[in-house]
Amino acid sequence: MNVQTAPINDKRKKAYQPVANIIQRDTHLETLTAFDQNRQAAYSEGETRIFNVASGMKVPITFSDPTLPDCPLVFANSAFEYLTGFRSSMLMGSNCRFLQGEDTDRDEIAKIRNAVERCRATEAIIVNYKANGMRFQNLLAIRPIWFFPDRCLLMGCQNEFNFGLRRRQIERSYYSQFENAAQMCMKLRDQEAKARQALVMQAEAVAARIRNCILRQKARL
């Protein structure tokens, strides 16, 4: 099977370093982000604690700051590194569009941008590219995490979600060759919908855990 790749841009060349078992390795939070060196934006103790909670999760998680120009990344855990091949310390202060490529749906990006500008929850399945140029479908769930009424960070949960790519490959390659191709596609659509629902529920569970941590922090004040 041919794997579609995109040209590796400068950001990918600098950030891509193959890492084995990256989820199991120690996470040095100070190198990931408790402080954005480029924009000199310090994060509160409570926010840093939330980063520590997210750093131990196996779900690929990022946090971006909508109060800064271009809504840059301020945190990414090691599961995100494992998924994308990008080293987090090279990406802090950058907008997540470095994952986009020529096949990324502009309508889906517009929907995400609209939610980000309003600090609202949304989900989208978009074509992204790993650091080595490999294309994958990313199920992105964005959830606002409010620390105070006027302070919000945007949490992004990412998951590789290639059901649609496999289904379209079957539709293109085998639909006219097999009598049961239609049933195969319907079954894949059903599996795709169930998997999407499960991953969105997973993102909700992660967001709930983060919010509960914030509530516990406030209760101790």
C-alpha positions in Angstrom: 0.0 0.0 0.0 1.3 3.4 -0.9 1.7 5.8 1.9 0.9 9.4 1.1 3.4 11.9 2.5 3.7 15.7 2.5 7.0 17.6 2.0 8.7 18.0 5.3 8.9 21.7 6.1 11.5 23.5 8.1 9.5 23.1 11.3 9.3 19.4 10.8 13.0 19.1 9.9 14.0 20.8 13.2 11.4 19.1 15.4 11.5 15.6 14.2 13.6 13.2 16.2 12.6 9.6 16.4 12.0 8.5 20.0 11.4 5.0 21.2 8.8 4.4 23.9 8.3 8.1 24.4 5.2 7.6 26.6 7.1 5.7 29.2 10.0 8.1 29.4 10.3 10.8 32.1 8.6 14.0 31.3 10.6 17.2 32.1 7.8 19.7 32.4 10.2 22.7 32.4 11.4 21.8 28.9 7.8 21.2 27.6 6.4 24.5 28.8 5.7 26.0 32.2 7.1 29.1 30.8 6.9 30.3 27.1 10.4 31.5 26.4 9.5 33.3 23.2 6.6 35.3 24.5 7.7 35.7 28.1 4.3 34.4 29.4 4.5 32.9 32.8 1.8 30.4 33.9 0.3 30.2 37.4 1.0 27.5 39.8 -2.5 26.1 39.3 -2.0 25.9 35.5 1.4 24.3 35.9 -0.2 21.6 38.2 -2.8 20.9 35.4 0.1 20.5 32.9 1.6 18.0 35.3 -1.7 16.0 35.4 -1.9 16.0 31.6 1.8 15.0 31.3 1.0 11.6 32.9 -1.9 10.8 30.6 -1.6 8.4 27.6 -4.1 10.4 25.6 -2.3 12.9 23.3 -3.0 16.3 24.8 -2.1 19.9 24.1 -3.0 23.2 25.7 -3.0 26.5 23.8 -3.5 30.0 25.1 -6.2 32.0 23.3 -5.2 35.2 25.1 -1.9 35.2 23.2 -1.5 36.2 19.5 -2.2 33.3 17.2 -3.3 31.0 20.1 0.1 29.2 20.5 0.8 25.9 22.1 1.9 26.2 25.7 1.9 22.5 26.6 2.0 19.2 24.8 2.4 15.8 26.6 4.6 12.9 25.5 1.7 11.0 24.0 1.3 13.9 21.5 5.0 13.6 20.7 4.6 9.8 20.2 1.6 10.3 17.9 3.1 13.1 15.7 6.8 12.6 16.0 7.3 16.3 17.0 9.3 17.2 20.0 7.2 19.4 22.3 10.1 21.7 23.3 10.5 22.7 19.7 6.9 23.6 19.2 6.1 25.8 22.2 4.9 29.2 21.0 3.7 27.8 17.6 0.1 27.5 16.4 -1.0 23.9 15.7 -1.3 24.6 12.0 2.2 23.0 11.6 0.2 19.7 11.5 -1.7 20.8 8.4 -1.0 20.1 4.8 -2.4 20.3 1.3 -5.1 17.7 1.9 -6.4 19.3 5.1 -10.0 20.4 4.8 -10.3 24.2 4.9 -13.9 24.0 6.0 -13.0 21.9 9.0 -10.2 24.3 9.8 -12.6 27.3 9.6 -14.9 25.4 12.1 -12.0 24.9 14.5 -10.9 28.5 14.2 -14.4 29.7 14.9 -14.6 27.6 18.1 -11.1 28.7 19.2 -12.0 32.4 18.8 -15.0 31.9 21.0 -13.4 29.5 23.5 -16.0 26.8 22.7 -15.9 23.1 22.5 -15.8 21.4 19.1 -14.7 18.2 17.4 -13.4 17.6 13.9 -11.7 14.9 11.8 -9.0 16.5 9.8 -6.1 15.3 7.7 -2.8 16.1 9.5 0.8 15.2 8.8 3.4 13.7 11.2 6.9 15.1 11.5 8.2 12.6 8.9 5.5 13.7 6.4 3.2 10.7 6.9 -0.5 11.6 6.5 -3.1 10.6 9.1 -6.6 11.4 10.0 -6.8 13.2 13.4 -9.9 13.2 15.5 -9.5 16.5 17.3 -11.6 17.3 20.3 -11.2 20.9 21.7 -12.5 21.7 25.2 -12.2 25.0 27.0 -10.7 24.8 30.5 -11.7 27.7 32.6 -9.5 28.6 35.6 -11.3 31.8 36.3 -14.2 33.6 34.6 -11.7 35.6 32.6 -9.0 32.9 32.2 -9.2 30.0 29.8 -6.8 27.6 28.2 -7.9 25.4 25.3 -7.3 21.7 25.7 -6.9 19.6 22.5 -7.2 15.8 22.6 -5.9 14.1 19.5 -6.4 10.6 18.3 -5.3 8.8 15.1 -8.6 8.0 13.4 -8.1 6.3 10.0 -11.5 4.6 9.6 -12.5 7.0 6.9 -9.3 6.5 4.9 -9.8 2.7 5.0 -13.5 3.0 4.0 -12.8 5.3 1.1 -10.0 2.9 -0.1 -12.4 0.0 -0.1 -15.0 2.2 -2.0 -12.5 3.2 -4.6 -10.7 -0.2 -5.0 -13.2 -2.9 -4.4 -16.7 -1.6 -4.7 -17.2 -2.8 -8.3 -15.4 -6.1 -7.6 -17.3 -7.7 -4.7 -21.0 -8.2 -4.3 -20.7 -7.5 -0.5 -18.7 -4.3 -0.9 -21.7 -2.2 0.0 -22.2 -4.2 3.3 -18.5 -3.9 4.0 -18.7 -0.1 3.7 -21.9 0.1 5.8 -20.1 -2.0 8.5 -17.1 0.3 8.4 -19.4 3.4 8.7 -21.0 1.9 11.7 -17.6 1.1 13.3 -16.4 4.6 12.4 -19.4 6.3 14.2 -19.0 4.1 17.3 -15.3 4.8 17.5 -15.8 8.5 17.1 -18.4 8.5 19.9 -16.0 6.6 22.1 -13.1 9.0 21.5 -15.3 12.1 22.1 -16.4 10.6 25.3 -12.8 10.0 26.2 -12.0 13.6 25.6 -15.0 14.6 27.8 -13.6 12.3 30.6 -10.2 13.9 30.3 -11.7 17.4 30.5 -13.8 16.5 33.5 -10.7 15.2 35.3 -8.8 18.4 34.6 -11.8 20.5 35.7 -12.1 18.5 38.9 -8.4 19.2 39.6 -9.1 22.9 39.3 -12.0 22.7 41.7 -9.9 20.9 44.2 -7.2 23.5 43.9 -9.8 26.3 44.5 -11.2 24.4 47.5 -7.8 24.5 49.2 -7.3 28.2 48.7 
